[in-house]
Amino acid sequence: MGYHVFDPETGTLVMDGPRTAPEADIAPGEARRFELRFELPPEPGRYRVFVSGMQEHAYWLYERGAEFLLIDSAVDGGRARVDGFRVATEAQVRRERFLRSVRRSFTLPFETIARHRSLIRTMVRRDVLGRYRGSFGGAFWTVLNPLILMLTYFFVFGVVLQARFPNDPSRAGFALYFLAGMLPWLAISEAAGRAPTVMIEHRNFVKKLVFPVETLPVNLVTAGLVSEVFGVALFLLGCYLARGYVRPSAVWLPVLVIPQILLTAGICWFLAALGVFVRDLAQVNGFLLTLWFFLTPICYPETSLPGPAMRVLSKNPMFVLVRGYRDVLLEGRAPAFHSLWKVYVISVVVFVVGHAWFYKLRKSFADLI
């Protein structure tokens, strides 16, 4: 008889304990009493002990499907305690671990953000204020940079190419519809554009084992959201000056922002982890974002797309978000829920998978940076 001590969270083998041999061979069906003493590691935490028969230098019986004694224990303040014990099989333990992993994959991202919300708030404030420290404009560049970009696109598409939206063919109407489409795009593109290099930029934090590195991509999402808040405020002011009113349907905006945040966070977690291994990702990412921008009807009306292209591009989550922003801010109606629910599903999947990808690879960051 022997025992293995595992970390219950990761399933990692922590200790291979000493053996206790029977006084004589045990015949099939025969019962024998054993006295087995075992020690737990001195480090505080939870541990899971597998007590099983084994053939030295050959195999453990529990690895071949046999039942074994499973003991859940913990070390706290230098003292060990037993939380529970039962007879189990390895197949049962694997199934329980899988179900627990699936459950935690949905809850852990939200728990991480909630637990470190004050750190995220501090880091975002420092990022926004420090990005333009020493410049004459200061934090005002947070709004001025996207504003200049939007004016450039407006000049090219609205003035030079004379693009117009059918619901309001005036130049002022084009500006409003174009800016409404740019609001979600600026928040997503700003965060996703910086995500591949965020771990490299904060290498000092990555090498500190106590720092929650999974919050760094969340900082990018929050910083982009801050810029969008200012953008929405300026947009609503522009709507009031141009039309004399603001649509009451603007209250539906949070319904669109929620999947936007989840989608952006999942993308940023994925790109941040991949950027540690693929240093050229920042250059490739810029091209992909440009392609994504022009495949989304932001600078042009979606009615200008041919039928086959419309069927394909309408599956783009940004396509639905841009249309939703225009619906609630300019058209005076609620977003189209028959397509929005699909964006919610995609956003939750990207959010969960992106965090799982980052969580799986983060142990390698300190060695590669």
The 8 nearest C-alpha neighbors of each residue, nearest first, counted from 0:
[[1, 52, 19, 18, 51, 53, 20, 2],
 [2, 0, 18, 51, 50, 17, 19, 52],
 [1, 3, 50, 16, 49, 51, 15, 48],
 [2, 4, 15, 49, 48, 14, 16, 5],
 [5, 3, 48, 14, 13, 47, 12, 49],
 [6, 4, 12, 47, 13, 11, 10, 46],
 [5, 7, 10, 11, 46, 8, 9, 47],
 [8, 6, 10, 9, 47, 5, 46, 45],
 [9, 7, 6, 10, 11, 96, 45, 5],
 [8, 10, 11, 7, 6, 5, 96, 12],
 [9, 11, 6, 7, 5, 8, 12, 96],
 [12, 10, 6, 9, 5, 13, 7, 8],
 [13, 11, 5, 14, 4, 10, 6, 3],
 [12, 14, 5, 4, 11, 6, 15, 3],
 [15, 13, 4, 3, 12, 16, 5, 40],
 [14, 16, 3, 2, 4, 17, 13, 12],
 [15, 17, 2, 14, 3, 1, 18, 37],
 [18, 16, 1, 19, 15, 2, 37, 0],
 [19, 17, 1, 0, 20, 16, 2, 35],
 [20, 18, 0, 1, 35, 21, 17, 33],
 [19, 21, 0, 18, 22, 23, 1, 33],
 [22, 20, 23, 19, 24, 33, 25, 0],
 [21, 23, 20, 24, 25, 19, 31, 33],
 [24, 22, 21, 25, 20, 26, 31, 29],
 [23, 25, 26, 21, 22, 20, 27, 29],
 [26, 24, 29, 23, 27, 31, 30, 21],
 [25, 27, 29, 28, 24, 30, 23, 31],
 [28, 26, 29, 25, 30, 24, 31, 23],
 [29, 27, 26, 30, 25, 31, 24, 32],
 [28, 30, 26, 27, 25, 31, 24, 32],
 [31, 29, 28, 32, 25, 26, 27, 33],
 [30, 32, 33, 29, 25, 21, 26, 22],
 [33, 31, 30, 34, 21, 35, 29, 22],
 [34, 32, 35, 31, 21, 19, 0, 20],
 [33, 35, 36, 32, 19, 0, 21, 37],
 [34, 36, 33, 37, 19, 0, 1, 18],
 [37, 35, 34, 38, 19, 17, 16, 1],
 [38, 36, 35, 39, 16, 2, 17, 1],
 [37, 39, 40, 36, 16, 79, 41, 4],
 [38, 40, 41, 37, 79, 74, 4, 46],
 [39, 41, 42, 38, 14, 74, 43, 13],
 [42, 40, 43, 39, 77, 74, 78, 79],
 [41, 43, 40, 44, 74, 77, 75, 39],
 [44, 42, 74, 75, 41, 76, 45, 77],
 [45, 43, 74, 73, 42, 46, 75, 6],
 [44, 46, 73, 72, 74, 6, 7, 47],
 [47, 45, 72, 6, 73, 5, 7, 71],
 [46, 48, 71, 5, 4, 7, 70, 72],
 [47, 49, 4, 70, 3, 69, 5, 50],
 [48, 50, 69, 3, 2, 68, 51, 4],
 [51, 49, 2, 68, 67, 1, 48, 69],
 [52, 50, 67, 0, 1, 2, 61, 49],
 [51, 53, 0, 60, 1, 59, 50, 54],
 [52, 54, 59, 60, 58, 0, 55, 51],
 [53, 55, 57, 58, 59, 56, 52, 60],
 [54, 56, 57, 53, 58, 59, 18, 52],
 [55, 57, 54, 58, 53, 59, 18, 60],
 [58, 56, 54, 55, 59, 53, 60, 62],
 [59, 57, 54, 53, 60, 56, 55, 62],
 [60, 58, 53, 62, 61, 54, 52, 51],
 [59, 61, 63, 53, 62, 65, 52, 51],
 [60, 62, 65, 64, 63, 59, 66, 67],
 [63, 61, 60, 59, 64, 89, 65, 58],
 [64, 62, 60, 61, 65, 59, 58, 89],
 [63, 65, 61, 62, 88, 89, 66, 60],
 [66, 64, 61, 60, 63, 88, 67, 62],
 [65, 67, 88, 87, 61, 86, 64, 68],
 [66, 68, 51, 86, 87, 50, 61, 88],
 [69, 67, 86, 50, 85, 49, 87, 70],
 [68, 70, 49, 85, 84, 48, 86, 67],
 [71, 69, 84, 48, 47, 83, 72, 68],
 [72, 70, 47, 83, 82, 84, 81, 46],
 [73, 71, 81, 82, 46, 80, 45, 47],
 [72, 74, 45, 46, 80, 44, 79, 75],
 [75, 73, 79, 43, 44, 78, 77, 45],
 [76, 74, 43, 78, 77, 73, 79, 44],
 [75, 77, 78, 74, 43, 79, 42, 41],
 [76, 78, 75, 74, 41, 79, 43, 42],
 [79, 77, 75, 76, 74, 80, 73, 41],
 [80, 78, 74, 73, 75, 77, 81, 72],
 [79, 81, 73, 72, 82, 74, 78, 75],
 [80, 82, 72, 83, 71, 73, 79, 70],
 [83, 81, 72, 71, 80, 84, 73, 70],
 [84, 82, 71, 81, 70, 85, 72, 69],
 [83, 85, 70, 69, 71, 68, 86, 82],
 [84, 86, 69, 68, 87, 70, 83, 67],
 [85, 87, 68, 67, 69, 66, 84, 88],
 [88, 86, 66, 67, 85, 69, 68, 91],
 [89, 87, 66, 91, 90, 64, 65, 67],
 [88, 90, 92, 91, 93, 61, 64, 62],
 [91, 89, 93, 88, 92, 94, 64, 87],
 [92, 90, 94, 88, 89, 93, 95, 87],
 [91, 93, 89, 95, 94, 90, 96, 88],
 [94, 92, 96, 90, 95, 91, 97, 89],
 [93, 95, 97, 91, 92, 96, 90, 98],
 [94, 96, 92, 98, 97, 93, 99, 91],
 [97, 95, 93, 99, 94, 98, 92, 100],
 [98, 96, 100, 94, 99, 95, 93, 101],
 [99, 97, 101, 95, 100, 96, 102, 94],
 [98, 100, 96, 102, 97, 101, 103, 95],
 [101, 99, 97, 103, 98, 102, 104, 96],
 [102, 100, 98, 104, 99, 103, 97, 105],
 [101, 103, 99, 100, 104, 105, 98, 106],
 [104, 102, 106, 100, 107, 105, 101, 99],
 [103, 105, 101, 102, 107, 106, 100, 351],
 [106, 104, 103, 102, 107, 351, 108, 101],
 [105, 107, 103, 109, 108, 104, 110, 102],
 [106, 108, 110, 103, 109, 104, 111, 105],
 [109, 107, 111, 110, 106, 112, 354, 105],
 [108, 110, 112, 111, 107, 106, 113, 105],
 [109, 111, 107, 113, 108, 112, 114, 106],
 [112, 110, 108, 114, 109, 113, 107, 115],
 [111, 113, 109, 115, 110, 114, 116, 108],
 [112, 114, 110, 116, 111, 115, 109, 117],
 [115, 113, 111, 112, 116, 110, 117, 109],
 [116, 114, 118, 112, 117, 113, 111, 119],
 [115, 117, 119, 113, 118, 112, 114, 120],
 [116, 118, 120, 119, 115, 121, 114, 113],
 [119, 117, 121, 115, 120, 116, 122, 214],
 [118, 120, 116, 122, 117, 121, 218, 123],
 [119, 121, 117, 123, 118, 122, 116, 124],
 [122, 120, 118, 124, 119, 123, 125, 117],
 [121, 123, 125, 119, 124, 120, 126, 118],
 [124, 122, 126, 120, 125, 121, 218, 222],
 [125, 123, 121, 127, 126, 122, 128, 120],
 [124, 126, 122, 128, 123, 129, 127, 121],
 [125, 127, 123, 129, 124, 128, 130, 122],
 [128, 126, 124, 130, 125, 129, 123, 138],
 [127, 129, 125, 138, 126, 130, 124, 132],
 [130, 128, 132, 126, 131, 125, 127, 124],
 [129, 131, 127, 128, 126, 132, 138, 125],
 [130, 132, 137, 129, 134, 138, 133, 128],
 [133, 131, 129, 134, 130, 137, 128, 138],
 [132, 134, 131, 135, 137, 129, 136, 130],
 [135, 133, 137, 136, 132, 131, 138, 140],
 [136, 134, 137, 133, 132, 131, 139, 140],
 [135, 137, 139, 134, 140, 138, 131, 133],
 [138, 136, 131, 134, 139, 135, 132, 140],
 [137, 139, 140, 141, 128, 131, 136, 127],
 [138, 140, 141, 137, 136, 142, 143, 131],
 [141, 139, 143, 142, 138, 144, 136, 137],
 [142, 140, 139, 138, 143, 144, 226, 127],
 [143, 141, 140, 139, 144, 145, 146, 226],
 [142, 144, 140, 146, 145, 141, 147, 139],
 [143, 145, 147, 146, 140, 142, 141, 148],
 [146, 144, 148, 147, 143, 142, 149, 185],
 [145, 147, 143, 149, 144, 148, 150, 142],
 [148, 146, 150, 144, 145, 149, 143, 151],
 [147, 149, 145, 151, 146, 150, 144, 152],
 [150, 148, 146, 152, 151, 147, 153, 145],
 [149, 151, 153, 147, 148, 152, 154, 146],
 [152, 150, 148, 154, 149, 153, 147, 155],
 [153, 151, 155, 149, 154, 150, 156, 148],
 [152, 154, 150, 157, 156, 151, 155, 149],
 [153, 155, 158, 151, 152, 157, 156, 150],
 [156, 154, 159, 152, 153, 158, 157, 160],
 [157, 155, 160, 153, 162, 154, 159, 158],
 [158, 156, 161, 153, 162, 154, 155, 160],
 [157, 159, 154, 161, 160, 156, 155, 153],
 [158, 160, 155, 161, 156, 157, 154, 162],
 [159, 161, 156, 162, 158, 157, 155, 154],
 [162, 160, 157, 158, 159, 156, 163, 170],
 [161, 163, 157, 160, 156, 299, 164, 173],
 [162, 164, 168, 173, 161, 165, 157, 169],
 [163, 165, 168, 300, 166, 167, 173, 162],
 [166, 164, 167, 168, 163, 300, 302, 173],
 [165, 167, 164, 168, 172, 330, 163, 176],
 [166, 168, 172, 165, 169, 164, 173, 163],
 [169, 167, 163, 164, 165, 172, 166, 170],
 [170, 168, 172, 171, 167, 173, 163, 164],
 [169, 171, 173, 172, 174, 168, 157, 163],
 [170, 172, 174, 169, 173, 175, 241, 167],
 [173, 171, 167, 169, 175, 170, 174, 168],
 [174, 172, 170, 176, 171, 175, 163, 177],
 [173, 175, 171, 177, 172, 176, 178, 170],
 [174, 176, 172, 178, 177, 173, 179, 171],
 [177, 175, 179, 173, 178, 174, 172, 180],
 [176, 178, 174, 180, 175, 179, 298, 173],
 [179, 177, 181, 175, 180, 176, 174, 182],
 [180, 178, 176, 177, 181, 182, 325, 175],
 [179, 181, 321, 297, 177, 178, 182, 176],
 [180, 182, 178, 184, 179, 183, 185, 177],
 [181, 183, 184, 179, 180, 185, 227, 178],
 [184, 182, 186, 185, 181, 187, 180, 321],
 [183, 185, 181, 187, 186, 182, 188, 180],
 [186, 184, 188, 187, 183, 182, 189, 181],
 [185, 187, 223, 183, 184, 189, 224, 188],
 [188, 186, 184, 190, 185, 189, 263, 191],
 [187, 189, 191, 185, 190, 192, 186, 184],
 [190, 188, 192, 186, 187, 191, 185, 223],
 [189, 191, 219, 220, 187, 192, 193, 188],
 [190, 192, 188, 194, 267, 193, 189, 187],
 [193, 191, 189, 190, 188, 194, 285, 284],
 [192, 194, 190, 191, 195, 196, 197, 189],
 [193, 195, 271, 191, 197, 267, 196, 270],
 [196, 194, 274, 271, 270, 281, 193, 197],
 [197, 195, 199, 194, 198, 193, 200, 274],
 [198, 196, 200, 194, 199, 195, 193, 201],
 [199, 197, 201, 200, 196, 202, 271, 275],
 [200, 198, 202, 196, 201, 197, 368, 275],
 [199, 201, 197, 198, 202, 196, 203, 204],
 [202, 200, 198, 199, 203, 204, 197, 205],
 [203, 201, 205, 199, 204, 200, 198, 206],
 [202, 204, 201, 205, 206, 207, 200, 199],
 [205, 203, 207, 202, 201, 206, 210, 212],
 [204, 206, 202, 207, 203, 365, 212, 201],
 [207, 205, 365, 204, 203, 208, 202, 364],
 [208, 206, 204, 205, 209, 210, 203, 365],
 [207, 209, 210, 206, 205, 211, 204, 365],
 [210, 208, 207, 211, 204, 212, 206, 205],
 [209, 211, 207, 208, 212, 204, 205, 206],
 [212, 210, 213, 214, 209, 208, 215, 115],
 [211, 213, 214, 215, 210, 205, 204, 361],
 [212, 214, 211, 215, 216, 217, 357, 358],
 [213, 215, 217, 212, 216, 211, 218, 119],
 [214, 216, 218, 217, 213, 212, 219, 197],
 [217, 215, 219, 218, 267, 214, 268, 194],
 [218, 216, 214, 220, 219, 215, 264, 221],
 [217, 219, 221, 215, 216, 220, 123, 119],
 [220, 218, 190, 222, 216, 217, 221, 223],
 [221, 219, 217, 223, 190, 218, 222, 264],
 [220, 222, 224, 218, 223, 219, 217, 225],
 [223, 221, 225, 219, 224, 220, 123, 218],
 [224, 222, 186, 226, 220, 225, 221, 190],
 [223, 225, 227, 221, 222, 226, 186, 220],
 [226, 224, 222, 228, 227, 223, 221, 229],
 [225, 227, 223, 224, 229, 228, 230, 141],
 [226, 228, 230, 224, 225, 229, 186, 231],
 [229, 227, 225, 231, 230, 226, 224, 232],
 [228, 230, 232, 227, 226, 231, 233, 225],
 [229, 231, 227, 233, 228, 232, 234, 226],
 [232, 230, 234, 228, 233, 229, 227, 235],
 [231, 233, 229, 235, 234, 230, 236, 228],
 [234, 232, 236, 230, 231, 235, 237, 229],
 [233, 235, 231, 237, 236, 232, 230, 238],
 [236, 234, 238, 232, 237, 233, 231, 239],
 [235, 237, 233, 239, 234, 238, 232, 240],
 [236, 238, 234, 240, 235, 239, 241, 233],
 [239, 237, 235, 241, 236, 240, 242, 234],
 [238, 240, 243, 244, 236, 242, 237, 241],
 [239, 241, 237, 238, 243, 242, 236, 244],
 [242, 240, 238, 239, 237, 243, 171, 244],
 [243, 241, 239, 244, 238, 240, 245, 237],
 [242, 244, 239, 240, 241, 238, 245, 237],
 [245, 243, 239, 242, 246, 238, 240, 241],
 [246, 244, 239, 238, 247, 235, 243, 328],
 [245, 247, 248, 331, 249, 328, 244, 329],
 [248, 246, 249, 250, 245, 331, 327, 328],
 [247, 249, 327, 331, 250, 246, 332, 251],
 [250, 248, 327, 328, 251, 247, 252, 246],
 [249, 251, 248, 252, 247, 253, 327, 254],
 [252, 250, 249, 254, 253, 248, 327, 333],
 [251, 253, 254, 255, 250, 249, 256, 327],
 [254, 252, 256, 255, 251, 257, 250, 249],
 [253, 255, 252, 251, 256, 257, 258, 334],
 [256, 254, 253, 252, 257, 258, 259, 320],
 [255, 257, 253, 259, 254, 258, 260, 252],
 [256, 258, 260, 259, 255, 254, 253, 261],
 [259, 257, 261, 343, 260, 346, 256, 262],
 [258, 260, 256, 262, 257, 261, 263, 255],
 [261, 259, 263, 257, 258, 262, 264, 256],
 [262, 260, 258, 264, 350, 346, 263, 259],
 [261, 263, 346, 259, 265, 260, 264, 350],
 [264, 262, 260, 266, 265, 261, 187, 259],
 [263, 265, 267, 261, 266, 262, 260, 220],
 [264, 350, 266, 353, 349, 268, 262, 267],
 [265, 267, 263, 269, 264, 268, 270, 262],
 [266, 268, 264, 270, 194, 269, 265, 191],
 [269, 267, 271, 265, 353, 266, 270, 357],
 [268, 270, 353, 266, 267, 272, 271, 357],
 [271, 269, 273, 195, 267, 272, 268, 194],
 [272, 270, 195, 194, 274, 268, 269, 273],
 [273, 271, 357, 274, 270, 269, 275, 268],
 [272, 274, 270, 275, 276, 271, 277, 269],
 [273, 275, 195, 277, 271, 276, 272, 278],
 [276, 274, 273, 272, 277, 278, 364, 271],
 [275, 277, 274, 273, 278, 272, 367, 364],
 [278, 276, 274, 279, 280, 275, 273, 281],
 [277, 279, 280, 274, 276, 275, 281, 195],
 [280, 278, 281, 277, 282, 283, 274, 284],
 [279, 281, 283, 278, 282, 277, 284, 274],
 [280, 282, 284, 279, 195, 283, 285, 196],
 [283, 281, 284, 285, 280, 279, 286, 278],
 [284, 282, 280, 286, 285, 281, 287, 279],
 [283, 285, 287, 281, 282, 286, 280, 288],
 [284, 286, 288, 282, 283, 287, 289, 281],
 [285, 287, 289, 283, 284, 288, 290, 282],
 [288, 286, 284, 290, 289, 285, 291, 283],
 [287, 289, 291, 285, 290, 286, 292, 284],
 [290, 288, 292, 286, 287, 291, 285, 293],
 [289, 291, 287, 288, 292, 293, 294, 286],
 [292, 290, 288, 294, 289, 293, 287, 295],
 [293, 291, 289, 295, 290, 294, 288, 297],
 [292, 294, 295, 290, 291, 289, 296, 297],
 [295, 293, 291, 292, 290, 296, 312, 318],
 [294, 296, 293, 292, 318, 297, 291, 317],
 [297, 295, 299, 301, 300, 298, 294, 318],
 [296, 298, 180, 299, 295, 177, 181, 321],
 [299, 297, 177, 296, 156, 300, 152, 162],
 [298, 300, 296, 297, 162, 301, 163, 164],
 [301, 299, 302, 164, 303, 296, 298, 163],
 [300, 302, 303, 296, 304, 299, 309, 297],
 [303, 301, 300, 304, 305, 165, 309, 299],
 [304, 302, 301, 300, 305, 299, 296, 309],
 [303, 305, 302, 301, 309, 308, 306, 300],
 [306, 304, 308, 307, 309, 303, 302, 310],
 [305, 307, 309, 308, 310, 304, 311, 302],
 [308, 306, 310, 309, 305, 311, 304, 312],
 [309, 307, 311, 305, 310, 306, 312, 304],
 [308, 310, 306, 312, 307, 311, 304, 313],
 [311, 309, 307, 308, 313, 312, 306, 314],
 [310, 312, 308, 309, 313, 314, 307, 315],
 [311, 313, 314, 309, 315, 310, 308, 294],
 [312, 314, 315, 311, 310, 309, 318, 319],
 [315, 313, 312, 311, 316, 318, 310, 319],
 [314, 316, 318, 313, 312, 317, 319, 295],
 [317, 315, 318, 319, 342, 314, 320, 313],
 [318, 316, 320, 319, 315, 321, 295, 184],
 [317, 319, 315, 316, 321, 295, 320, 313],
 [320, 318, 322, 316, 317, 321, 323, 339],
 [319, 321, 323, 317, 322, 318, 324, 316],
 [322, 320, 180, 324, 323, 318, 319, 317],
 [321, 323, 319, 325, 320, 324, 326, 318],
 [322, 324, 334, 320, 326, 321, 325, 319],
 [325, 323, 321, 326, 327, 322, 328, 179],
 [324, 326, 322, 329, 328, 323, 327, 179],
 [327, 325, 330, 323, 324, 332, 329, 328],
 [326, 328, 248, 249, 332, 331, 324, 325],
 [327, 329, 249, 325, 326, 324, 246, 330],
 [330, 328, 325, 331, 326, 327, 246, 176],
 [329, 331, 326, 332, 327, 328, 325, 246],
 [332, 330, 248, 327, 246, 329, 326, 328],
 [333, 331, 327, 326, 330, 248, 334, 329],
 [332, 334, 327, 248, 251, 326, 335, 331],
 [335, 333, 323, 336, 326, 327, 332, 339],
 [334, 336, 337, 338, 339, 333, 323, 326],
 [335, 337, 339, 338, 340, 334, 333, 341],
 [338, 336, 335, 339, 340, 341, 334, 342],
 [337, 339, 336, 341, 340, 335, 342, 319],
 [340, 338, 336, 342, 341, 337, 335, 343],
 [339, 341, 343, 342, 338, 336, 337, 344],
 [342, 340, 344, 339, 343, 338, 345, 337],
 [341, 343, 345, 339, 340, 344, 316, 346],
 [342, 344, 340, 346, 341, 258, 345, 347],
 [343, 345, 341, 347, 342, 346, 348, 340],
 [344, 346, 342, 348, 343, 347, 349, 341],
 [347, 345, 262, 343, 349, 261, 348, 344],
 [346, 348, 350, 344, 349, 345, 351, 343],
 [347, 349, 345, 351, 350, 346, 352, 344],
 [350, 348, 265, 346, 352, 347, 351, 353],
 [265, 351, 349, 347, 353, 261, 348, 352],
 [350, 352, 348, 354, 353, 349, 105, 347],
 [353, 351, 355, 349, 354, 350, 348, 356],
 [354, 352, 265, 269, 356, 268, 350, 355],
 [353, 355, 357, 351, 356, 352, 268, 358],
 [354, 356, 352, 358, 357, 353, 359, 351],
 [357, 355, 353, 359, 354, 358, 352, 269],
 [358, 356, 354, 272, 360, 359, 355, 268],
 [359, 357, 355, 361, 356, 360, 354, 213],
 [358, 360, 356, 357, 361, 355, 362, 354],
 [361, 359, 357, 362, 358, 363, 356, 272],
 [360, 362, 364, 363, 358, 357, 359, 272],
 [363, 361, 360, 364, 365, 359, 358, 366],
 [362, 364, 361, 366, 365, 360, 367, 368],
 [363, 365, 367, 361, 366, 362, 368, 275],
 [364, 366, 206, 368, 367, 363, 205, 362],
 [367, 365, 364, 363, 368, 362, 206, 205],
 [368, 366, 364, 365, 363, 275, 276, 199],
 [367, 365, 366, 364, 202, 199, 275, 198]]
